[in-house]
Every structure is written in C-alpha cells, then in structure tokens.
Amino acid sequence: MLTRAAPKPGTSARRRGYSVVEVMVAVAIMSILIALLLPAIQAIHQQARSTQCANNLMQIGLALANYASTHSVLPPGVVDAQGPIKNLPSGCHHSWTVQILPYLGLENIYRHIDMKRGVYDASNQTALDARIAVFLCPASALPGPSNYAGCHHHVEAAIDAQNHGVLYLNSHVRLDEIPDGSSRTILAGEFASGMSSLGWASGTRSSLRNTGATINIGDWPAGSSFHPPSKWNSRDIPGVAALVKSGALPLGFVGGFSSFHPDGANFLFCDGSARFLKQSIDAAVYRRLGDRADGDIVGDDAY
C-alpha cells in the first residue's frame, strides 16, 4: 500500500503557486482563442438576425396573402387620386402597409386610422407613431419606422399607375394572375434607410422601392449630401419635406432595396417564400424579378 511521504522535519507542505510568466501565457492563449471564436460568434448572430428578418417578411407575406384571399387582389401599393407620387407629406398616400394591419393582428392600430383623411392628417398621428415590430429588421442600426418595402417597379421611376411591379399606385394585382409566375416575382424586400422616411404608413419611397439599382446601392441619389438624424418619429416629417425642397431628395426619386446584412438582403416573393439575394446578383436578372410581366425566363440557378 502506497503512503505519502511525511515532510522533512522543519518543513511544511505548501502548494506551488503560478508564476507571473505562466499567468501571462494562459492569458495570451485565452485571448487568442477568444479572437478566433469572435468571428464565428458574430456570424451566428448575423445569421440569426437574417433568419428573424426573413420570418418578418414571411409574416408580411401571409398577411398579404390573407388580404388577397379576402379581396381577390393584393392591396394597392399606395392609394391616391393622382400620380406620380411625390416624396412630400401631402395627399392621401395610404400605403399597402396600412391595408394589411388587420391581417397582422393589429386591428386596434387600423381602427385609429381615418381612411377618409390623408395619412399625414393630425387625426392619424397616433397610429403613425406606433412602433410595429414586424416592420423592423432586427439587424437594423437605424431606429426608423420601417425596414420593408413593396416592389413597385423594375427600374428607377416615380411611383405611378403604369409601374410593372405588384404594389404601385392604386394597383389591384391578383396573386394567381402574375404572368412571370409568383415564384419569380418580388413582392417586397428590405431597405436600410428607415430614418429618412415619411413613416411606415406613407405610400412613398418610405414603403415602396424598385429593382432598378443593385442591392445595397442606389438607396439615395448619386452625390446626395443627406445625413440621417439619430432618431425618428412622425414629427420629423417637416424635416423630410425640407430635404425635398432643398433638392437633396428629388420629388419622384424612389430608390432600391438595401439591408444591414452582409452581402445582400432578404426578399419576399409572390409565392410567399423569403429568399436572401446577394448584392452580386446579375443586374438584368434582378430587374426581371421586379417586373411581374416581362416574359423573360429566370432559372433557379440565376440567383
């Protein structure tokens, strides 16, 4: 049987401590391991945010589908007596986002909106200020009112009744009558500049975009000196109007889709699917996806 040797007389058993060098080596190793793990952790967080964003779009898609089931057509992209739509807080401008509120379980907000008055009317102020989580991408770095927009056209042009998307001025598109096919036509997508907005209920570039510019490019006119505010609410509408008046934001400029996700953005297609499109997508293919009836064939391997 093994026994532990007794300490020599005059000595005591002591535990050996760590030297300064050993501690420094351990800290260095831990720092290296953390540095190696951080990119993977960040990638996981980015993927989680992108997944939640896609889920938001699918919820919006389900609401649009339920609206179409009830009314036989998709909601109008924007309701107004005349076009083209201008980026000004005047007119009716009720957006497709307003129409689908009851199908998102937001009946109370919908009841606070007076459809007989313009969306900027004081009577609609409370509803316009409401924060709606499903309209916000979790990756957004800007506390704006919305990060999702319907597709009104396939090229850069003012929002009007002759657009080739599915949500445009006074539109009434049937989901089962999209010539290019519901799986090949963009219904909505992300946009990153939420604070430069007239509000989520405004049927301007605040809730409608086009595929005329590459993803993450063309959100603002070339050479624009616009610098967004640090926060947003509907009382900033005069500030947006001032941008238009100054020429920083042209009256009819709409802009494209963009996101805070690396390398691309999430899109909702007319078949209800949410897909991530890379910003490297071929520009011609991207424009075809924004046109409901161009007649061109787009294969699965094209994007």
ABEGO torsion letter per residue (X at the ends): XBBBBBBBBGBBBBBBBBBAAAAAAAAAAAAAAAAAAAAAAAAAAAAAAAAAAAAAAAAAAAAAAAAAAAAGBBBBABBBABOBBBBBBBEAGBBAAAAAAAAAGAAAAAAABBAABBAABAAAAAAAABBBAAABBAABABBBABABBBBABABBBBBBAABABABBBGBBBBAABBAAEAAABBABBBBABAABBAEAABABAAABBBAABBBGBGABBBGBABBBBABBBAAAAAAAAAAAAAGABBAABAEBBBBABBGEBBBBBAAGBBBBBBAABBAAAAAAAABAAAGBBBBAAAX
